[in-house]
Amino acid sequence: FTTEEPPRGAAEESLRAREEGEEAVVYNERITWQKIKLLLQIPSNWLIVLQGLPGSLPWGMFFVYFNDYLQVEQGFSTGVS
């Protein structure tokens, strides 16, 4: 809203005009749901997506919550939990 978005691919070396006489290449590709559906038909792409799920968990919060759970709900001492 306050700034103008640069053209897609403007920072890509391969898309810039290399010499004065060349016309600059404009990148017009867009991600669509049809393309995503096509990509997810490939089993190895599902493996890539699934392996990323554990990495997106906030592990720090998980372990803090787990310690609190052991103390409050299970009655463990602070040192044991």
Secondary structure, DSSP 8 states (H G I E B T S, - for coil): --S----TTTT-GGGS--STTS----------HHHHHHHTTSHHHHHHHHHHHHHTS-HHHHHHHHHHHHHHTT---TTT-
